[in-house]
């Protein structure tokens, strides 16, 4: 079951019990994923691309699904993640609502009804464990590289720090070593918006949707996904309509409302809550790395990022070096802010392409 039609998705069925970091378990897991390029006989040219919070496995178009993927400009023949050279894999996330087992999936313990509010809480480590199960299913022992931005960067870092023998390089943009209180405060407001919606019903809302809560949660997040400068330059400060408490007075209000409305039909409220909390729990130092071969890290930071600020990304780079890792840091400037990795940005594209070829 998925909230979106993923025409090109493959499915890996993991028929074994999965123990989660916070103590719960899942009896089995289905993993939706898409691939591009060709896997060599040596199986040594694999790139794992990890989605950010609301993204799914459809990172790039294909013959089976010609619709544009969320990283269309980054993946493909001759592009930074070059499918003429690499076999690229992108999975949907555990706990999400895009095919891979999550709150809208049938619960085997409850007569195949959806988990909904019964779905357990997750960590970034749990998401990465399922990614590794997918690699095992595909008989891929070691990656050429793993990359992602924002929440995708968190997962890539988790894999590189705690499962370093599974990849040669880790490439991130707008990531962090651990979530700071200021960022957790932002996400708290989003989760509270959903849980205060009268339809939420402690996560058991059936076919109804806590629409207003999900919309407001996304609007709050959007304020921090983009930079202050972009908002001030993009939108007019003059009212676009007579002053009103019920309808948009300024065009920035209309923009935020549009972003909130878009996510209602593509993202489940329970999935939103669980993935949001997983990001708040992110902390690379929560457990000691397993002694093994360390990958090379390539850390990209955006100066205008208001969600995972540049000082956090510098701290990540310096912490990796202090722990004995090889890490390279590159700073970018973009009025887009945190979401710069999602739009066409020549310097970020070059950074990722070079990192994967070094």
Buried (B, 14 or more C-beta within 10 A) or exposed (E): EBBBEBEBBBEBEBEEEBEBBBEBEBEEBBBBBBBBBEBEEEBBBBBBBBBBBBBBBBBBBBEEBEEEBBBBBBBBEEBBBBBEBBBBBBBBBBBBBBBBBBBBBBBEEEEEEBBBBBBBBBBBBBBBBBBBBBBEEBEBEBBBBBBBBBBBBBBBBBBBBBBBEBBBBBBBBBBBBBBBEEBBEBBBEBBBBBBEBEBBBEBEBEEEBBBBBBBBBBBBBBBBBBBEEBBEEEBEEEEEEEEEEEEBBBBBBBBBBEBBBEBBEEBBBBBBBBBBBBBBBBBBEBEEBEEEEBBBBBBBBBBBBBBBBBEBBBBBBBBBBEBEBEBBBBBBEBBBBBBBBBEEBEBBBEBBBBBBEE
